[in-house]
Every structure is written in structure tokens, then in C-alpha cells.
Amino acid sequence: MPRKRLTPVSFTNVQFDDVFWKPRVDTNRTSTLPIEHQQLKASGQLAQYRWKPGKPNPPHIFWDSDVAKWLEAAAYSLATHPDKKLEKQVDAVVNDMARIQGPDGYLNTHYLLVEPKKRWSNLRGCHELYCAGHLMEAAVAYAEATGKRKFLDMICRYTDYIRKEFGRGKGRRRGYPGHQEIELALVKLFRATGKGDYLDLAKFFIDERGRKPHYYDTEAVARGDKPGDWHFGGSYRYCQADRPVRELAEVTGHAVRAMYLYAGMADVAAHTGDKTLLAALRRLWKSTTQRRMHITGGIGPTSANEGFTFDYDLPNESAYLETCAAVALVFWAHRMLHLEKDGQYADVMELALYNGALAGISLDGKQFFYENPLAAYPGAPSGKREPGTHHRRVGWFGCSCCPPNIARLIASVAGYVCSADRNSIWVHLYAAGSAEVALGGQTVKLTQRTRYPWDGKVAITVRPEKAAEFTLALRIPGWCRKASLKINGKAVSLKPVTRKGYAHVKRLWKKGDRVELLLPMPVERVEAHPNVRQDAGKVALKRGPIVYCLEEADNFKDLHNVALSRSTKFAATFQPKLLGGVTVLTAKATQRDTAGWADDLYSADAGKLKPVAIKAIPYACWANRSPGEMLVWLNAR
Amino acid sequence: MPRKRLTPVSFTNVQFDDVFWKPRVDTNRTSTLPIEHQQLKASGQLAQYRWKPGKPNPPHIFWDSDVAKWLEAAAYSLATHPDKKLEKQVDAVVNDMARIQGPDGYLNTHYLLVEPKKRWSNLRGCHELYCAGHLMEAAVAYAEATGKRKFLDMICRYTDYIRKEFGRGKGRRRGYPGHQEIELALVKLFRATGKGDYLDLAKFFIDERGRKPHYYDTEAVARGDKPGDWHFGGSYRYCQADRPVRELAEVTGHAVRAMYLYAGMADVAAHTGDKTLLAALRRLWKSTTQRRMHITGGIGPTSANEGFTFDYDLPNESAYLETCAAVALVFWAHRMLHLEKDGQYADVMELALYNGALAGISLDGKQFFYENPLAAYPGAPSGKREPGTHHRRVGWFGCSCCPPNIARLIASVAGYVCSADRNSIWVHLYAAGSAEVALGGQTVKLTQRTRYPWDGKVAITVRPEKAAEFTLALRIPGWCRKASLKINGKAVSLKPVTRKGYAHVKRLWKKGDRVELLLPMPVERVEAHPNVRQDAGKVALKRGPIVYCLEEADNFKDLHNVALSRSTKFAATFQPKLLGGVTVLTAKATQRDTAGWADDLYSADAGKLKPVAIKAIPYACWANRSPGEMLVWLNAR
């Protein structure tokens, strides 16, 4: 019997009953999804299918994808919380799309209605295959949620047509997307339909990418443009097409494109067993997470290319760190975890999920960040995409990829909790709730009781239908230094059973067996690598998986004048009424004494410090109160 | 007898014989002026007067000014060091200009040759009056240097024509320049010719500026453009025309434009005694130097508008700080000093001169910085004007305003040393050498012996032709805390005679009287104002007027990991062979111990420090050796 691939337990089989995720998932369903539907309506994106030449507000090249991500999020919600109104809203969009779908199956609103003669003329710049990918993801989710086939059938027709257009055969295009996404979507479609053609197409796009002669040059000449390296950051590196993907040595260019590509590569590798793809992915993982990732799991530090710069360049106030990029890092990490069964991937997945990604949405689920800097100084003008959006979330963006992206992640986040392979149940995330896992011909129910991430005590009750020998692989987070484990009240030595970040407890599990995992969460003062010039002399505060920040609302102005000393002691306290219930860190630190400054801009008579009480909140929860400063990296003495 | 205005002693009456300025002035004459002539030739700027329609490389709207600043610098050099070859080069340009000058006197190469129908159509954007101003300054300097009238007469004809075109009378334009400069130039021309019309025109441009309806709107409509606020930084604030100049409350917009305007306002106020201008200048001085000036005297922190952002926004690595802006701050400070006889202006003048401005030119006088950041990290891509020019000086720029600007300043820097009014000689700068000062009907010769700025001991010998009672006003720099004074070996108490930064020693001066001024120069750890977020937790090193920096060439990579403690002791040592002879600062500091880092990007097991020897050099001398990192503000524990 072949070794069964490690597979996530579907979000439909996992229920949260916890202090952290349940409120987020509920808010996503009751607040975010309706709000986003309104915003898509207000922006004209829902009406795009009825647009006529000469009318204002023509469908933009990426509008299909914004709608598709909302459809996908709605589908996930419908899968666990049937809702007639929401289902009707989805069906309305599907019906509108059906009306404009071409007889050949083609389905891109912009190119059908606005530029009907330019189909496939600019893969590099025009998001056509990217939009197709998002439609595939939405269609699969909706079919799985409702059992209705119409949307999925439409998209399969579209994909079959794409399959005929692209490939190595005569008369086919040897192109690939400028904005990746379709690769991972095709693998989803393959899994949902079993059609190997879809997997082959994903593999084709990945294999063709970056080959010479560059397809982007070929298509540029064909449409009458100049060939050559592209303007955005001056390089094909912007869309990771400067060389064949197996030769990529470091993460470059647009962060979301990079992450979606790597996720797609991991998906293809999972099915093909291609070791050359895996080797590239391991290099790129190291480049991303050990050289170019902010402590929040945010990635892509500059607005110039919405992406990467160079190793260890991790600015704070000017950091871009698009919400979509953190979301996409979660996707990639999740896939790497399943490929490699290695906790290092789960660690990054958890980090990006609880910090960099969640920061992108307000606690009420109604407002969003595009950018997620690690310091905010409200007086500072933003040189970024949408002025004024860098220290306050807003309801929508001109380019509104992030809001539906975070919504689909939250709607399906229960799917990140655990996985199973042939004879093991893997628990990646700790959160009170329950999961039903199919294993060895029966259903094993796991129930977690924990206040994670505010407390590291996790009690898991294991309930197989009948006693059975299998392995419970419990994640021991990389941030935890002194984990301990009891089974049915009896201590189990972790060291002998722990490998690659998971404690593998193999035994005959009986209904009601109790697992007690203790993951102590001291407050840690974290330093950045010595090559990170922006964080030299500074520390960040972390507790468990949570990255903290100071916010003006809890403290005072000029947060940069706070200085921690080596002896600063932090107290961690759960405040049930603050920000929906969070654990805050408080300490007596020092602050520059500004009493004697008057009007001098520079002074040699300075250096005085005074004691000050500070309070830190989880980074992901900042900007939910009055506008003000925020700071993650604090000066340390 | 009316109180005589404080007037600078001409650079022609001051000779350096010192370790600091003499080499700079000599290099400027023997290296910079010839190099810049070559560069102006290579760029096509010297041939611009012979350009014909249809030919490549048409004269740019600001080319007249680049050439004019070089002419001005050449004239200053000729005044003290006659040089047939150089004089011939100047005459050749003057003759070329004469050939194209319009019959009405108009003299702008671009508008005469390239866009002959667009004269005066876009004062806001097209540098026409700015170029005229630089021609005036050059013409005055050349007439004074050589006694030749041709250039000056040409420019007076041009100015007389401008006078007829601009004004409040019928048929005249009520416009004013988008890039200020002509105001101060007109006052120079007034002083050289005695023609009150020129002073009136300067006053007109200043008085009209920022009035409503905006002239920039009027002219925009006239040329068929849209009226309204301008694109660059979105505001008339960019060129200080958002309101009448007397209502300006803070320094805004393009730094060089602001400084030239304020210098011109000070010039007009000096002649008109206009208290309302003076009140505005005091406000703007405070805004500039107490809110928006880097510790080097550099100003204008962002490349976005080549100018100012908001109070206390003083970035380091991304700081723009155009060389021209520091030069222009020297000009303004010099004028304020003469208006107000207050050492606070001399302090800033000295600071900008010895640091922010001088950094703009290499020690060999052949290469230039446009931008003068306070930190350099060579791997970092520059988002600025000319990529790669932010940590290495280059020979020339596409827009090459800075090289001739620093050249004209250095060529005439002896003119900043001392001044005289009715019965006092004022010494502002200390440098070995001599000055001949006309006072009370005789010439008083002062000889300074000092190793300033490397040593604070200054010996001045006073030699009037005949004994006379007058005041010697000696600057006690703001950075000096324990100055002391002896006259002919006898201690003089400074406190009773010192006001507004000058010690006023009134006595019967006899030939050979000896003044010994001691200005102790301990190494100081300077902090920035608590509102400056970019410098929080950091100190800069200063000794006397000199700001220091660490450079990779003397130290190591990753300078950001150096940390000074409160107990760090610095030794100051003169190194005659280093960088032309500079005093360096050395200390045993600490550095992060990077031994245990491996590949982790973040670690809570850090915090180790190790001792390290560091060496700091004068900021103005950085980037004269192998390319590398540079850092002014150092982490302090």
C-alpha cells in the first residue's frame, strides 16, 4: 500500500469553539462577506457583466479575480453555514457570468466586453490567466459547498478551452501568466474533477516559465510592442520569469506573484514527485523566510514593485507587506508542510496567519489594510499606493485584491488546523474546538480545550469510534523551548518522539484518551539578524506565536523614545474587554526625558531617561481604535 | 553719522594660509574649475549658444544657470589668481552669449533658440528668471574680478528689459519666478551698479509672490493649460508661493528655492529696513534650523520634492539633502548674520559650510554628490534621482546644478571669514591667514594663527596702520561651552563682553596686539530632539564645528551594529596623511556579537555584545576611498 499523501482535514470537519478564531470566522461571515458584497456592488464590479461599450466604468483586467475571491469566500461560508440570501447572491453572479461566457468557453469579462480583439495578447501585464485561476478556485469551492455543478461546469469549459490554447503542440501558445495563480488553481480543479489534463496544464505553465526565447518578448512583438525586459523594477525578475523556475535561486519581484507561483510548484510537486521542483522550493523557502521576511510574517518590503528588494532589507515604517502577500505565504507554507512534514513550515504558516495576514482586517471585519508596515507615524506622508491608507484601514481600495483574499482565508481557516496521512493525525494549530478525521476506516474525533494563543496549555481528547493504533503528531512550535506532554495524566518524554517539529505519539488510542500539551509562553525579546540594519539596537516583543506592538492609544506619542533595558520585566495579562479579548504585555520601561529640550534641534546635554509604564498589544489588532502611532521594534539599551 | 551696515570683508582681502581651507580653495582653482569646464563642454552646455533647430541636444531650460555658476566661480578665482587661459574661457562664453542676445536685451538660450515663441509663458516651471539671476551674479563677479564691462553691460541690458516686462504698470507682467534666485541677484546687481531699479525689481518679485489671483494660474490659462495647484508635491507650497511671503509660517517645498528666496528677502530687507520681511525671516529661520535641518546643516529630506516634509522628519539613509540646498543655507545664514549681528546665524553658516555643503565635493575636487544622506548602505537600491549616486560621488549629473554651486562657494569662501561695520571688525570664521579690513579711514590687518577646525586655539595679531579705538567682535561659537580669551597675554573675562554669540573687545588697538582665543573642543555625543523618530536611541559625534561619521573603510561592514555606551571615551587625533589631514575620533565601543547567528532571521537568544575599536572621520570627507557603508547616527546604550 503506497504511503498516503498528508492531506488537510477539510474546514468543514473542524469546528472552532475558541476565544480567537471563532469570533473572527463569525465576523467574517456576518460582517465581512455582506460588506464586501456591497463594496463590489458600489465599485461596479458586480455589474461588470452587463457593461456596454461607451458606458463609464469598464470592467478592469483584474475585476474578475476580486469577484471570484469573494465568491470563493462565500462558498466556504455556505459550506458550514447555509444561507439562502448569500447563495442567491452567488448564483446571481454565476448567472451573469454564464450569459457572457463565449461559445468556445472563454470567460474573461474585460476581454469579452472591453477589448474583444485582444484576448491573450498580453499575458505578461494583463492578468487574464490570473483571473481564470481565481474563477477555478471559486467554482471548486462552490461546487463542494452546495453540490451545484453549474459554476464548476462553466469553468471546466473555460479551462478546457485554455488547455487547447496553451501548450507545446502546433498552433498553441507557449505562454504563461504574468501574474501567477492559475497553477495552484488548476491543481485544485484537477483534485475536484480528477482530470489529469488540468494537472498537466499547471505543470506546463510552471515548466515554460522563464524559458528563452522569452514568451513575453514573443507576445510583445506579436502585438506590435517592443520586446525586452519589462519596466516594472526593470526586470523579468518582477514576475519570477527571468529564468526557468527550477533555476530560481532567491525570491524576487512582486511578492504575491512569487508566493502563488511557489504554492503552485508545491502542488505540482505533490502530485508528480518532481524532486527538482522540490529542490528549488527549498532554496526559495530559505531565501524568503530566512532572508526577506518581516517578524510578522509580512513579505515584500517596498511599494516600488509591491515586492522584494535584497537580503536583510526589512524596513519598518516604509514597509509595504501587502496583506495578499502574507495570505499567500500562508498558502505556500501550508503546501510545503504537507510536502515535507516539517514543522518549520507550520511555524511560518502560524506566524503569517496570526500576525501579518490578520493585521489586514479590522476586528469588526469591515475595514482593510493593503499595506502592513511595522511602524506608523501618522504625520508622515505616505509615498505609497493609496495615500492615507498606511495607518488606518479603509473600506475598499481602487485595486481591492486584499479584502476578499483575507475573507477567503478566514472563511476556510479551520482547514489549517490538522491533517492526516495513512496512519497519523497531525495537529498544526491549537484552538479550542473539535475535528473529525477519517483514519483507518473510521472517524476519529479530536476535541481541543485551550485558550491558545493566549495560553500554551492544550488539552486534547481523542475519541476514535473504536480503539486503534495510530500516531498523533502534535506540533511543537519552533518558538517553544520547554514543551511538555502528558497522556492520560502521565508524563511522556518529548525528545525521543519529536522530529522536525512534531511529537509523534504512536499508541493504541482509546475513546477518551487525554493529551495534555504544555507550551510555555514567556514574553521574549527578539532581535533581528545582525545584517538587518533597520532593527539594529532594537528588540521586538513576542509571546507564543503573537508579535506585539506599542500603540499610541495605550501609551503616548513619540513611541520611538521608549527604551527597554535588559532588566525590563513584562507581565502578560488577558484583558477580556480589550480588542475583543487579548493578552497584553505591560512593563516599566524607560523613556527619554524631554523636559529640558526647549527649541534645540540637537543637544549634547541630553541622555536623561525617566521611567514609564508601557503596554503592548498584539500587532494584528492595531489600528482598531483612535488613529495614532504604532511601533513593533523598540529601542533596547 | 548713520550706523553703517555690517558688510563682509571681500574674499579678495582675505588670504588663507591654513590646513583646512587653503587646500580646498587651491584644489577648487586647479582641479574643479578645469574639470567643470570639460564637463560643461562634454554635456554640450558650452556649445548651446550655437545650437540650431533640428540638431540633437537642445539647450535645456536650466543650462544657462549651470554655465553662469561656473562663470561666477571662475570670476572669483580670477580675482585672486589671474589666469589667461581661464579668462579666455570665460570671454569665449560671454562672446557666444553676446551673439545670441536679442535686440531687446533678452538673453535666455533655450527660449531664444529652442522655443522662441514661448518666452515668459511658464515662469512657474521653466527657470527663465532663475537663469537670469545666475547670469547677473556671474556678470557682477566677472566685472569686479577683471574690470571688464562687456558681460555686465550685456546683463544690465537684459535686466533693464526684464524691468520693463515685469511690474505693476499697464502691459507689464505681475509674475515672479517658479525657481527663485533672481531676487538676491538683483540686489547684487544694484550694489554693483547703484541702480535702484534693480532693487525695486527684487522687491517687486518678493512682494508679488503668493498673491491672489495666483500668477501661475493666470499664466497657465494664458498658455492654454489648466490653472490650479501644481503637480509637484501637489501644491504651490513647492515653490513657496502658496501665500504672500510675509505670511509664510514654515519652510516648505523645494529646499533650494526656499533658501534663495529667503536670502533675497534678507537682501531686500537690508536695504529697505522692512521689519515685516525681517519678522517673516525670523519665523522661517526657526522653522528651518530648529525643526527641519539635519545635524550636518543639510536640508530638504526627500527626493519627492527635493525639499521639506514636516517638522522633525529627518531620515538618514533616505535623506536627500541636495548640495545646492546646504550651499544656499550658507548664503541665507550669511545674510541673516549681517542683518541681525547674531551668532546663531554664524553657527548655522559654519555648520552647513564645514559639513553639509563640503560633503558635496570630493577631496580631489573632481567628483560631486547631488544628495548627501547621513547613512549609506551600498546594497540598498536608490529610489532617487540618479541611481548609484547616493553613496559615490560622480563627475557630473544630468541636472548638474550642484557642482558649479559648490565651486563658486569655495572660490569665494574667504569672504565669509570676517566683516566690518562703522567701528567694529567682526570675525566669524577661524582659519590661519590674514585679512585687510578698511575701518575708520585706515586698513587694519588681522593675522590668524590656528589649526582650526582641528584645534580651538586661535591667535590673532591685530595691526592697524596707526593705533585706534575700535571693537573686535570675536565669534564665540554656539558649540563652545568654555571659551576663554587673552589680550596681550592677559586674561579677559568673556561674559561681560559677550552678547549674541560675539565677544566685543573694544580698546585702543595698537600694531602687534595679540589676541588669544581658546575654544575647547571636546568630543560631544549629540542627541536629536525627542520628536525626531529616526534618531531616537542614537547619538552623533561632534567636535567643534565638525560632524563625524563612521565609514566602512576605517571600520567594518554592518556599522549599524556598533553601540556606544555612556562610558565610551573618544580620543581625537590629527592624522596628517589621512584624507588630506583630518582629526579622527577613536574609541573602544561595543558591537553585536554575531557569532551565534547562523541562518536565523530572528532570535530571542541574542543580545550579546563584544568590544570593538571604532574610528570616526569628518562627515564631509566620506566617500573619498573605497565604496562602502557610512553612518552618522550611532546606536547608543
Interface residues (C-beta under 8 A of the other chain):
Chain A: K286 T289 Q290 R291 M293 I295 A304 T309 F310 D311 D313 Y377 G379 A380 P381 G383 E524 R525 V526 E527 A528 H529 P530 N531 V532 R533 A536 G537 K538 A540 K542 D558 H560 N561 A563 R566 R592 T594 W597 D599 D600 L601 Y602 S603 A604 A606 G607 N635 A636 R637
Chain B: K286 T289 Q290 R291 M293 I295 A304 T309 F310 D311 D313 E317 Y377 G379 A380 P381 G383 E524 R525 V526 E527 A528 H529 P530 N531 V532 R533 A536 G537 K538 A540 K542 D558 H560 N561 A563 R566 R592 T594 W597 D599 D600 L601 Y602 S603 A604 A606 G607 N635 R637
